[in-house]
Amino acid sequence: MASKTDRQTWETFVRRPGDLREGIETPMVLRDLTPGKHKYQMRHVVAVLSRDPRETEDLLRVRTVVGVLLPETWGLKIIRALPTELPGRPYHDFYDALRRAAVSGD
């Protein structure tokens, strides 16, 4: 189990790697990869990314939507949590619903 002083490792999935932007608040879906009882727990958040993982609190591994792990590890700072349940129609654009939740401040 990770101690309180260890950095958490998160994972996210993106449509296009170019969608990731450094230094701006970005709505994201994260999955906890830190060993322990919360491993694989999912969160919706607004976070700021850094290409240098040494500059941030946590680490982020990125996969494509088909699950291909990209080689870079990003740094991640979670700014705020978003609701677990997002408004919208099921089986429609999830990324759009996530962006709307981030803008509305829920």
A tleap script that builds the chain and sets N, CA, C and O, in Angstrom:
source leaprc.protein.ff14SB
mol = sequence {
  NMET ALA SER LYS THR ASP ARG GLN THR TRP
  GLU THR PHE VAL ARG ARG PRO GLY ASP LEU
  ARG GLU GLY ILE GLU THR PRO MET VAL LEU
  ARG ASP LEU THR PRO GLY LYS HIE LYS TYR
  GLN MET ARG HIE VAL VAL ALA VAL LEU SER
  ARG ASP PRO ARG GLU THR GLU ASP LEU LEU
  ARG VAL ARG THR VAL VAL GLY VAL LEU LEU
  PRO GLU THR TRP GLY LEU LYS ILE ILE ARG
  ALA LEU PRO THR GLU LEU PRO GLY ARG PRO
  TYR HIE ASP PHE TYR ASP ALA LEU ARG ARG
  ALA ALA VAL SER GLY CASP
}
set mol.1.N position { 0.843 -1.182 0.000 }
set mol.1.CA position { 0.000 0.000 0.000 }
set mol.1.C position { 0.883 1.238 0.000 }
set mol.1.O position { 1.908 1.259 0.680 }
set mol.2.N position { 0.511 2.257 -0.740 }
set mol.2.CA position { 1.278 3.496 -0.805 }
set mol.2.C position { 1.106 4.289 0.485 }
set mol.2.O position { 0.016 4.346 1.054 }
set mol.3.N position { 2.193 4.898 0.934 }
set mol.3.CA position { 2.099 5.732 2.129 }
set mol.3.C position { 1.592 7.108 1.737 }
set mol.3.O position { 1.486 7.437 0.555 }
set mol.4.N position { 1.277 7.913 2.759 }
set mol.4.CA position { 0.740 9.260 2.500 }
set mol.4.C position { 1.768 10.149 1.801 }
set mol.4.O position { 1.386 11.118 1.143 }
set mol.5.N position { 3.082 9.840 1.928 }
set mol.5.CA position { 4.104 10.683 1.319 }
set mol.5.C position { 4.409 10.289 -0.122 }
set mol.5.O position { 5.045 11.055 -0.846 }
set mol.6.N position { 3.965 9.100 -0.553 }
set mol.6.CA position { 4.200 8.666 -1.934 }
set mol.6.C position { 3.285 9.420 -2.889 }
set mol.6.O position { 2.165 9.798 -2.546 }
set mol.7.N position { 3.796 9.625 -4.094 }
set mol.7.CA position { 2.981 10.261 -5.129 }
set mol.7.C position { 2.002 9.244 -5.686 }
set mol.7.O position { 2.324 8.066 -5.838 }
set mol.8.N position { 0.804 9.718 -5.986 }
set mol.8.CA position { -0.182 8.840 -6.607 }
set mol.8.C position { 0.095 8.757 -8.094 }
set mol.8.O position { 0.594 9.702 -8.705 }
set mol.9.N position { -0.236 7.619 -8.663 }
set mol.9.CA position { -0.131 7.421 -10.100 }
set mol.9.C position { -1.545 7.245 -10.641 }
set mol.9.O position { -2.321 6.426 -10.150 }
set mol.10.N position { -1.858 8.035 -11.668 }
set mol.10.CA position { -3.179 8.018 -12.287 }
set mol.10.C position { -3.034 7.608 -13.747 }
set mol.10.O position { -1.943 7.642 -14.317 }
set mol.11.N position { -4.161 7.219 -14.337 }
set mol.11.CA position { -4.215 6.864 -15.745 }
set mol.11.C position { -5.414 7.563 -16.365 }
set mol.11.O position { -6.447 7.729 -15.717 }
set mol.12.N position { -5.275 7.974 -17.626 }
set mol.12.CA position { -6.396 8.549 -18.356 }
set mol.12.C position { -6.363 8.037 -19.785 }
set mol.12.O position { -5.343 7.530 -20.251 }
set mol.13.N position { -7.476 8.172 -20.468 }
set mol.13.CA position { -7.600 7.778 -21.868 }
set mol.13.C position { -7.926 9.025 -22.679 }
set mol.13.O position { -8.748 9.838 -22.255 }
set mol.14.N position { -7.295 9.189 -23.840 }
set mol.14.CA position { -7.539 10.354 -24.700 }
set mol.14.C position { -7.811 9.891 -26.119 }
set mol.14.O position { -7.310 8.856 -26.560 }
set mol.15.N position { -8.613 10.677 -26.827 }
set mol.15.CA position { -8.876 10.380 -28.244 }
set mol.15.C position { -7.611 10.606 -29.064 }
set mol.15.O position { -7.226 9.775 -29.886 }
set mol.16.N position { -6.972 11.757 -28.820 }
set mol.16.CA position { -5.753 12.110 -29.543 }
set mol.16.C position { -4.726 12.605 -28.524 }
set mol.16.O position { -5.062 13.449 -27.693 }
set mol.17.N position { -3.495 12.111 -28.560 }
set mol.17.CA position { -2.477 12.588 -27.615 }
set mol.17.C position { -2.299 14.109 -27.662 }
set mol.17.O position { -1.948 14.719 -26.651 }
set mol.18.N position { -2.534 14.720 -28.813 }
set mol.18.CA position { -2.425 16.170 -28.946 }
set mol.18.C position { -3.483 16.933 -28.163 }
set mol.18.O position { -3.385 18.151 -28.017 }
set mol.19.N position { -4.511 16.219 -27.649 }
set mol.19.CA position { -5.543 16.866 -26.842 }
set mol.19.C position { -5.015 17.295 -25.471 }
set mol.19.O position { -5.611 18.151 -24.817 }
set mol.20.N position { -3.906 16.707 -25.037 }
set mol.20.CA position { -3.336 17.063 -23.735 }
set mol.20.C position { -2.588 18.380 -23.850 }
set mol.20.O position { -1.760 18.562 -24.744 }
set mol.21.N position { -2.884 19.288 -22.946 }
set mol.21.CA position { -2.260 20.609 -22.947 }
set mol.21.C position { -1.584 20.843 -21.607 }
set mol.21.O position { -2.136 20.544 -20.548 }
set mol.22.N position { -0.399 21.373 -21.679 }
set mol.22.CA position { 0.378 21.636 -20.476 }
set mol.22.C position { 0.009 22.996 -19.887 }
set mol.22.O position { -0.138 23.979 -20.614 }
set mol.23.N position { -0.137 23.040 -18.561 }
set mol.23.CA position { -0.289 24.303 -17.852 }
set mol.23.C position { -1.666 24.937 -17.859 }
set mol.23.O position { -1.813 26.051 -17.357 }
set mol.24.N position { -2.692 24.278 -18.408 }
set mol.24.CA position { -4.040 24.844 -18.378 }
set mol.24.C position { -4.980 23.871 -17.676 }
set mol.24.O position { -4.762 22.660 -17.692 }
set mol.25.N position { -6.015 24.406 -17.068 }
set mol.25.CA position { -6.994 23.552 -16.396 }
set mol.25.C position { -7.756 22.735 -17.429 }
set mol.25.O position { -8.307 23.280 -18.386 }
set mol.26.N position { -7.780 21.416 -17.223 }
set mol.26.CA position { -8.368 20.496 -18.180 }
set mol.26.C position { -9.284 19.506 -17.466 }
set mol.26.O position { -8.852 18.871 -16.503 }
set mol.27.N position { -10.535 19.354 -17.906 }
set mol.27.CA position { -11.383 18.316 -17.317 }
set mol.27.C position { -10.895 16.946 -17.780 }
set mol.27.O position { -10.589 16.746 -18.955 }
set mol.28.N position { -10.829 16.008 -16.836 }
set mol.28.CA position { -10.292 14.681 -17.139 }
set mol.28.C position { -11.014 13.605 -16.340 }
set mol.28.O position { -11.619 13.870 -15.302 }
set mol.29.N position { -10.932 12.396 -16.849 }
set mol.29.CA position { -11.347 11.205 -16.111 }
set mol.29.C position { -10.053 10.498 -15.721 }
set mol.29.O position { -9.226 10.182 -16.577 }
set mol.30.N position { -9.887 10.255 -14.443 }
set mol.30.CA position { -8.678 9.597 -13.952 }
set mol.30.C position { -9.031 8.255 -13.332 }
set mol.30.O position { -10.096 8.080 -12.740 }
set mol.31.N position { -8.110 7.315 -13.486 }
set mol.31.CA position { -8.233 6.026 -12.816 }
set mol.31.C position { -6.988 5.862 -11.957 }
set mol.31.O position { -5.868 6.004 -12.446 }
set mol.32.N position { -7.183 5.564 -10.675 }
set mol.32.CA position { -6.100 5.438 -9.714 }
set mol.32.C position { -5.308 4.159 -9.975 }
set mol.32.O position { -5.880 3.070 -10.010 }
set mol.33.N position { -3.993 4.287 -10.156 }
set mol.33.CA position { -3.131 3.129 -10.353 }
set mol.33.C position { -2.262 2.850 -9.132 }
set mol.33.O position { -1.443 1.931 -9.153 }
set mol.34.N position { -2.435 3.631 -8.072 }
set mol.34.CA position { -1.641 3.447 -6.871 }
set mol.34.C position { -2.046 2.143 -6.190 }
set mol.34.O position { -3.234 1.907 -5.972 }
set mol.35.N position { -1.071 1.289 -5.848 }
set mol.35.CA position { -1.419 0.034 -5.168 }
set mol.35.C position { -2.202 0.282 -3.883 }
set mol.35.O position { -1.960 1.264 -3.181 }
set mol.36.N position { -3.123 -0.595 -3.586 }
set mol.36.CA position { -3.932 -0.488 -2.374 }
set mol.36.C position { -5.403 -0.690 -2.672 }
set mol.36.O position { -5.777 -1.076 -3.779 }
set mol.37.N position { -6.242 -0.423 -1.667 }
set mol.37.CA position { -7.662 -0.720 -1.813 }
set mol.37.C position { -8.393 0.208 -2.779 }
set mol.37.O position { -9.499 -0.118 -3.212 }
set mol.38.N position { -7.814 1.347 -3.126 }
set mol.38.CA position { -8.474 2.276 -4.059 }
set mol.38.C position { -7.970 2.134 -5.494 }
set mol.38.O position { -8.363 2.906 -6.369 }
set mol.39.N position { -7.105 1.155 -5.740 }
set mol.39.CA position { -6.581 0.972 -7.092 }
set mol.39.C position { -7.736 0.768 -8.071 }
set mol.39.O position { -8.672 0.019 -7.790 }
set mol.40.N position { -7.664 1.424 -9.193 }
set mol.40.CA position { -8.647 1.423 -10.278 }
set mol.40.C position { -9.896 2.248 -9.977 }
set mol.40.O position { -10.829 2.247 -10.780 }
set mol.41.N position { -9.942 2.945 -8.857 }
set mol.41.CA position { -11.070 3.832 -8.575 }
set mol.41.C position { -11.038 4.985 -9.575 }
set mol.41.O position { -9.966 5.498 -9.898 }
set mol.42.N position { -12.200 5.389 -10.063 }
set mol.42.CA position { -12.314 6.419 -11.086 }
set mol.42.C position { -12.742 7.742 -10.474 }
set mol.42.O position { -13.537 7.769 -9.535 }
set mol.43.N position { -12.210 8.849 -11.011 }
set mol.43.CA position { -12.599 10.203 -10.587 }
set mol.43.C position { -12.716 11.100 -11.797 }
set mol.43.O position { -11.950 10.964 -12.751 }
set mol.44.N position { -13.678 12.028 -11.766 }
set mol.44.CA position { -13.763 13.119 -12.735 }
set mol.44.C position { -13.153 14.327 -12.031 }
set mol.44.O position { -13.531 14.646 -10.903 }
set mol.45.N position { -12.213 14.996 -12.689 }
set mol.45.CA position { -11.516 16.119 -12.061 }
set mol.45.C position { -11.204 17.195 -13.082 }
set mol.45.O position { -11.305 16.986 -14.290 }
set mol.46.N position { -10.821 18.354 -12.563 }
set mol.46.CA position { -10.157 19.374 -13.362 }
set mol.46.C position { -8.723 19.373 -12.864 }
set mol.46.O position { -8.475 19.502 -11.665 }
set mol.47.N position { -7.770 19.226 -13.795 }
set mol.47.CA position { -6.369 19.100 -13.417 }
set mol.47.C position { -5.494 19.949 -14.333 }
set mol.47.O position { -5.906 20.356 -15.419 }
set mol.48.N position { -4.276 20.203 -13.863 }
set mol.48.CA position { -3.259 20.886 -14.662 }
set mol.48.C position { -2.137 19.879 -14.896 }
set mol.48.O position { -1.688 19.205 -13.969 }
set mol.49.N position { -1.689 19.787 -16.154 }
set mol.49.CA position { -0.657 18.829 -16.536 }
set mol.49.C position { 0.687 19.507 -16.742 }
set mol.49.O position { 0.765 20.696 -17.049 }
set mol.50.N position { 1.731 18.731 -16.566 }
set mol.50.CA position { 3.089 19.182 -16.847 }
set mol.50.C position { 3.817 18.063 -17.576 }
set mol.50.O position { 3.662 16.890 -17.234 }
set mol.51.N position { 4.613 18.425 -18.582 }
set mol.51.CA position { 5.404 17.416 -19.284 }
set mol.51.C position { 6.542 16.887 -18.398 }
set mol.51.O position { 7.070 15.802 -18.643 }
set mol.52.N position { 6.911 17.650 -17.382 }
set mol.52.CA position { 7.961 17.229 -16.446 }
set mol.52.C position { 7.299 16.692 -15.188 }
set mol.52.O position { 6.808 17.478 -14.378 }
set mol.53.N position { 7.272 15.380 -14.999 }
set mol.53.CA position { 6.580 14.807 -13.842 }
set mol.53.C position { 7.203 15.194 -12.503 }
set mol.53.O position { 6.566 15.018 -11.465 }
set mol.54.N position { 8.412 15.709 -12.497 }
set mol.54.CA position { 9.052 16.126 -11.239 }
set mol.54.C position { 8.461 17.420 -10.689 }
set mol.54.O position { 8.677 17.752 -9.524 }
set mol.55.N position { 7.716 18.152 -11.515 }
set mol.55.CA position { 7.186 19.454 -11.120 }
set mol.55.C position { 5.830 19.399 -10.434 }
set mol.55.O position { 5.335 20.435 -9.991 }
set mol.56.N position { 5.216 18.233 -10.331 }
set mol.56.CA position { 3.842 18.160 -9.829 }
set mol.56.C position { 3.707 17.155 -8.691 }
set mol.56.O position { 4.640 16.425 -8.359 }
set mol.57.N position { 2.518 17.145 -8.110 }
set mol.57.CA position { 2.226 16.277 -6.970 }
set mol.57.C position { 2.123 14.811 -7.355 }
set mol.57.O position { 2.615 13.947 -6.629 }
set mol.58.N position { 1.485 14.515 -8.495 }
set mol.58.CA position { 1.186 13.140 -8.890 }
set mol.58.C position { 1.689 12.855 -10.298 }
set mol.58.O position { 2.142 13.752 -11.008 }
set mol.59.N position { 1.600 11.587 -10.684 }
set mol.59.CA position { 2.024 11.138 -12.006 }
set mol.59.C position { 0.809 10.725 -12.831 }
set mol.59.O position { -0.195 10.272 -12.281 }
set mol.60.N position { 0.900 10.881 -14.147 }
set mol.60.CA position { -0.191 10.517 -15.045 }
set mol.60.C position { 0.344 9.674 -16.187 }
set mol.60.O position { 1.262 10.088 -16.896 }
set mol.61.N position { -0.230 8.491 -16.364 }
set mol.61.CA position { 0.036 7.636 -17.520 }
set mol.61.C position { -1.132 7.821 -18.479 }
set mol.61.O position { -2.279 7.925 -18.045 }
set mol.62.N position { -0.853 7.863 -19.766 }
set mol.62.CA position { -1.876 8.164 -20.767 }
set mol.62.C position { -2.006 6.998 -21.743 }
set mol.62.O position { -1.012 6.445 -22.215 }
set mol.63.N position { -3.251 6.642 -22.032 }
set mol.63.CA position { -3.564 5.606 -23.020 }
set mol.63.C position { -4.470 6.191 -24.101 }
set mol.63.O position { -5.219 7.138 -23.859 }
set mol.64.N position { -4.388 5.613 -25.288 }
set mol.64.CA position { -5.330 5.974 -26.346 }
set mol.64.C position { -6.670 5.330 -26.018 }
set mol.64.O position { -6.746 4.503 -25.110 }
set mol.65.N position { -7.724 5.690 -26.738 }
set mol.65.CA position { -9.040 5.125 -26.457 }
set mol.65.C position { -9.095 3.617 -26.683 }
set mol.65.O position { -9.987 2.951 -26.158 }
set mol.66.N position { -8.158 3.068 -27.452 }
set mol.66.CA position { -8.122 1.621 -27.637 }
set mol.66.C position { -7.150 0.953 -26.677 }
set mol.66.O position { -6.906 -0.249 -26.783 }
set mol.67.N position { -6.592 1.713 -25.743 }
set mol.67.CA position { -5.787 1.139 -24.672 }
set mol.67.C position { -4.289 1.104 -24.873 }
set mol.67.O position { -3.582 0.530 -24.045 }
set mol.68.N position { -3.773 1.698 -25.943 }
set mol.68.CA position { -2.324 1.706 -26.169 }
set mol.68.C position { -1.680 2.692 -25.194 }
set mol.68.O position { -2.020 3.875 -25.183 }
set mol.69.N position { -0.747 2.198 -24.377 }
set mol.69.CA position { -0.053 3.036 -23.408 }
set mol.69.C position { 0.984 3.889 -24.115 }
set mol.69.O position { 1.850 3.360 -24.811 }
set mol.70.N position { 0.907 5.209 -23.945 }
set mol.70.CA position { 1.876 6.113 -24.545 }
set mol.70.C position { 3.139 6.134 -23.681 }
set mol.70.O position { 3.051 5.948 -22.467 }
set mol.71.N position { 4.303 6.355 -24.277 }
set mol.71.CA position { 5.555 6.216 -23.527 }
set mol.71.C position { 5.815 7.307 -22.484 }
set mol.71.O position { 6.510 7.050 -21.500 }
set mol.72.N position { 5.283 8.503 -22.670 }
set mol.72.CA position { 5.572 9.593 -21.746 }
set mol.72.C position { 4.782 9.461 -20.449 }
set mol.72.O position { 3.638 9.004 -20.452 }
set mol.73.N position { 5.391 9.858 -19.357 }
set mol.73.CA position { 4.693 10.025 -18.088 }
set mol.73.C position { 4.584 11.527 -17.845 }
set mol.73.O position { 5.583 12.244 -17.909 }
set mol.74.N position { 3.383 11.997 -17.569 }
set mol.74.CA position { 3.126 13.412 -17.314 }
set mol.74.C position { 3.071 13.655 -15.812 }
set mol.74.O position { 2.876 12.730 -15.024 }
set mol.75.N position { 3.246 14.915 -15.433 }
set mol.75.CA position { 2.968 15.333 -14.071 }
set mol.75.C position { 1.526 15.816 -14.005 }
set mol.75.O position { 0.986 16.304 -14.998 }
set mol.76.N position { 0.901 15.680 -12.833 }
set mol.76.CA position { -0.522 16.005 -12.684 }
set mol.76.C position { -0.762 16.693 -11.354 }
set mol.76.O position { -0.266 16.253 -10.317 }
set mol.77.N position { -1.526 17.778 -11.393 }
set mol.77.CA position { -1.991 18.426 -10.170 }
set mol.77.C position { -3.502 18.556 -10.270 }
set mol.77.O position { -4.009 19.234 -11.164 }
set mol.78.N position { -4.225 17.912 -9.362 }
set mol.78.CA position { -5.683 17.979 -9.364 }
set mol.78.C position { -6.105 19.293 -8.723 }
set mol.78.O position { -5.720 19.596 -7.593 }
set mol.79.N position { -6.903 20.073 -9.454 }
set mol.79.CA position { -7.380 21.374 -8.990 }
set mol.79.C position { -8.685 21.224 -8.216 }
set mol.79.O position { -8.834 21.761 -7.119 }
set mol.80.N position { -9.634 20.482 -8.804 }
set mol.80.CA position { -10.905 20.254 -8.110 }
set mol.80.C position { -11.581 19.003 -8.663 }
set mol.80.O position { -11.324 18.578 -9.789 }
set mol.81.N position { -12.438 18.439 -7.850 }
set mol.81.CA position { -13.195 17.255 -8.248 }
set mol.81.C position { -14.468 17.680 -8.961 }
set mol.81.O position { -15.033 18.736 -8.677 }
set mol.82.N position { -14.908 16.851 -9.883 }
set mol.82.CA position { -16.183 17.032 -10.569 }
set mol.82.C position { -17.118 15.909 -10.122 }
set mol.82.O position { -16.654 14.912 -9.570 }
set mol.83.N position { -18.427 16.052 -10.351 }
set mol.83.CA position { -19.356 14.993 -9.939 }
set mol.83.C position { -19.050 13.665 -10.631 }
set mol.83.O position { -18.576 13.637 -11.767 }
set mol.84.N position { -19.322 12.590 -9.941 }
set mol.84.CA position { -19.126 11.258 -10.520 }
set mol.84.C position { -20.138 11.003 -11.624 }
set mol.84.O position { -19.816 10.392 -12.642 }
set mol.85.N position { -21.362 11.474 -11.418 }
set mol.85.CA position { -22.402 11.329 -12.437 }
set mol.85.C position { -22.525 12.639 -13.200 }
set mol.85.O position { -22.714 13.701 -12.607 }
set mol.86.N position { -22.417 12.550 -14.513 }
set mol.86.CA position { -22.474 13.741 -15.361 }
set mol.86.C position { -23.798 13.797 -16.100 }
set mol.86.O position { -24.315 12.765 -16.528 }
set mol.87.N position { -24.358 15.004 -16.256 }
set mol.87.CA position { -25.610 15.111 -17.000 }
set mol.87.C position { -25.375 14.848 -18.488 }
set mol.87.O position { -24.284 15.080 -19.008 }
set mol.88.N position { -26.397 14.369 -19.150 }
set mol.88.CA position { -26.297 14.117 -20.586 }
set mol.88.C position { -27.030 12.848 -20.961 }
set mol.88.O position { -27.551 12.137 -20.101 }
set mol.89.N position { -27.064 12.573 -22.235 }
set mol.89.CA position { -27.727 11.372 -22.743 }
set mol.89.C position { -26.743 10.208 -22.751 }
set mol.89.O position { -25.612 10.361 -23.212 }
set mol.90.N position { -27.155 9.057 -22.251 }
set mol.90.CA position { -26.264 7.894 -22.269 }
set mol.90.C position { -25.818 7.543 -23.686 }
set mol.90.O position { -26.582 7.691 -24.640 }
set mol.91.N position { -24.594 7.084 -23.812 }
set mol.91.CA position { -24.005 6.627 -25.066 }
set mol.91.C position { -23.831 7.730 -26.099 }
set mol.91.O position { -23.782 7.468 -27.301 }
set mol.92.N position { -23.739 8.963 -25.622 }
set mol.92.CA position { -23.413 10.076 -26.504 }
set mol.92.C position { -22.052 10.607 -26.096 }
set mol.92.O position { -21.326 9.923 -25.375 }
set mol.93.N position { -21.689 11.777 -26.521 }
set mol.93.CA position { -20.325 12.267 -26.329 }
set mol.93.C position { -19.992 12.526 -24.864 }
set mol.93.O position { -20.377 13.549 -24.298 }
set mol.94.N position { -19.280 11.594 -24.265 }
set mol.94.CA position { -18.881 11.694 -22.871 }
set mol.94.C position { -17.935 12.873 -22.638 }
set mol.94.O position { -18.065 13.578 -21.638 }
set mol.95.N position { -16.988 13.092 -23.548 }
set mol.95.CA position { -16.019 14.168 -23.372 }
set mol.95.C position { -16.698 15.534 -23.359 }
set mol.95.O position { -16.264 16.436 -22.643 }
set mol.96.N position { -17.758 15.689 -24.146 }
set mol.96.CA position { -18.513 16.937 -24.144 }
set mol.96.C position { -19.210 17.141 -22.800 }
set mol.96.O position { -19.211 18.252 -22.270 }
set mol.97.N position { -19.800 16.089 -22.246 }
set mol.97.CA position { -20.455 16.179 -20.934 }
set mol.97.C position { -19.439 16.519 -19.847 }
set mol.97.O position { -19.749 17.280 -18.930 }
set mol.98.N position { -18.253 15.975 -19.938 }
set mol.98.CA position { -17.207 16.271 -18.958 }
set mol.98.C position { -16.791 17.739 -19.031 }
set mol.98.O position { -16.625 18.386 -17.997 }
set mol.99.N position { -16.622 18.270 -20.245 }
set mol.99.CA position { -16.283 19.688 -20.396 }
set mol.99.C position { -17.383 20.594 -19.854 }
set mol.99.O position { -17.094 21.599 -19.205 }
set mol.100.N position { -18.657 20.242 -20.119 }
set mol.100.CA position { -19.765 21.058 -19.602 }
set mol.100.C position { -19.781 21.060 -18.081 }
set mol.100.O position { -20.036 22.099 -17.472 }
set mol.101.N position { -19.515 19.922 -17.460 }
set mol.101.CA position { -19.479 19.848 -15.986 }
set mol.101.C position { -18.350 20.703 -15.435 }
set mol.101.O position { -18.508 21.322 -14.382 }
set mol.102.N position { -17.230 20.751 -16.114 }
set mol.102.CA position { -16.100 21.558 -15.647 }
set mol.102.C position { -16.410 23.045 -15.729 }
set mol.102.O position { -16.019 23.809 -14.846 }
set mol.103.N position { -17.105 23.459 -16.773 }
set mol.103.CA position { -17.446 24.868 -16.970 }
set mol.103.C position { -18.520 25.311 -15.983 }
set mol.103.O position { -18.490 26.441 -15.496 }
set mol.104.N position { -19.473 24.420 -15.685 }
set mol.104.CA position { -20.564 24.808 -14.797 }
set mol.104.C position { -20.129 24.916 -13.353 }
set mol.104.O position { -20.842 25.494 -12.533 }
set mol.105.N position { -18.957 24.360 -13.025 }
set mol.105.CA position { -18.433 24.469 -11.668 }
set mol.105.C position { -19.046 23.508 -10.670 }
set mol.105.O position { -18.890 23.697 -9.464 }
set mol.106.N position { -19.741 22.478 -11.142 }
set mol.106.CA position { -20.327 21.485 -10.220 }
set mol.106.C position { -19.246 20.699 -9.530 }
set mol.106.O position { -19.541 19.821 -8.720 }
savepdb mol mol.pdb
quit
